[in-house]
Amino acid sequence: MPHTPFIALRRRHLLAAAALPWLTGGARATPVAGGKTITLVVSYPPGGGADLMARLIAPRLAEALGQTVVVENKPGAGGVVAGAQVARG
């Protein structure tokens, strides 16, 4: 089978994807929020599927981390409002 640039590109992407877990190891090792309250920001209005999933996950996350987890809905502008709040910290 001839070696084409497309196959080489696919192989390169596969190798990059395989290396990703080792490259992000430092992020997993950092302590979570230093005892502060964790806020899950949902970019959809209350009562929707995303809100329901966040509210189902929050208690289990709080139990696993030993910290308070709050779900906050910030709908609007296609997620820009929620993204801006998360970026501000």
C-alpha positions as CSV (number, residue, x, y, z in Angstrom):
1,M,0.0,0.0,0.0
2,P,1.5,3.4,-1.0
3,H,2.3,5.8,1.8
4,T,0.2,8.9,1.2
5,P,0.4,12.2,3.1
6,F,-3.2,11.6,4.3
7,I,-2.2,8.4,6.1
8,A,0.9,10.0,7.6
9,L,-1.3,12.8,8.9
10,R,-3.8,10.4,10.5
11,R,-0.9,8.5,12.1
12,R,0.5,11.8,13.5
13,H,-2.9,12.7,15.0
14,L,-3.2,9.3,16.5
15,L,0.2,9.6,18.2
16,A,-0.6,13.1,19.4
17,A,-3.9,11.8,20.9
18,A,-2.2,8.9,22.6
19,A,0.4,11.2,24.2
20,L,-2.3,13.6,25.6
21,P,-2.9,11.8,28.9
22,W,0.8,12.0,29.9
23,L,1.0,15.7,28.9
24,T,-1.9,16.7,31.2
25,G,-0.8,14.8,34.3
26,G,0.1,17.9,36.2
27,A,-3.4,19.3,35.9
28,R,-4.8,16.2,37.6
29,A,-2.3,16.4,40.4
30,T,-3.2,19.9,41.6
31,P,-5.4,20.3,44.7
32,V,-9.0,21.1,44.1
33,A,-10.0,24.7,45.0
34,G,-8.1,24.7,48.3
35,G,-11.2,24.1,50.4
36,K,-13.3,26.8,48.7
37,T,-16.8,26.2,47.4
38,I,-16.9,24.8,43.9
39,T,-19.3,26.4,41.5
40,L,-20.6,24.4,38.5
41,V,-21.6,27.0,36.0
42,V,-24.3,25.7,33.6
43,S,-24.8,27.8,30.4
44,Y,-28.4,26.8,30.0
45,P,-31.6,27.8,31.9
46,P,-32.8,26.0,35.0
47,G,-35.0,22.9,34.3
48,G,-33.2,21.8,31.1
49,G,-31.2,18.6,30.5
50,A,-27.8,20.3,31.3
51,D,-29.2,21.7,34.6
52,L,-30.6,18.3,35.6
53,M,-27.3,16.6,34.9
54,A,-25.3,19.2,36.8
55,R,-27.7,18.8,39.8
56,L,-27.4,15.0,39.7
57,I,-23.6,15.2,39.5
58,A,-23.1,17.9,42.2
59,P,-23.8,15.9,45.3
60,R,-21.6,13.0,44.2
61,L,-18.8,15.4,43.3
62,A,-19.1,17.1,46.7
63,E,-19.0,13.8,48.5
64,A,-15.9,12.6,46.5
65,L,-14.0,15.9,47.0
66,G,-15.2,16.7,50.5
67,Q,-16.2,20.2,49.5
68,T,-19.4,22.1,48.9
69,V,-20.5,22.2,45.3
70,V,-23.0,24.8,44.0
71,V,-24.8,24.7,40.6
72,E,-25.3,28.1,39.1
73,N,-27.2,28.7,35.8
74,K,-26.0,31.5,33.5
75,P,-27.9,31.2,30.3
76,G,-27.5,33.6,27.4
77,A,-25.5,34.5,24.3
78,G,-24.8,30.9,23.4
79,G,-22.7,30.2,26.5
80,V,-20.7,33.4,26.3
81,V,-22.2,34.7,29.6
82,A,-21.2,31.5,31.5
83,G,-17.8,31.4,29.8
84,A,-17.1,34.9,30.8
85,Q,-18.0,34.2,34.5
86,V,-15.7,31.1,34.5
87,A,-12.9,33.1,32.9
88,R,-13.2,35.7,35.7
89,G,-12.8,33.0,38.3
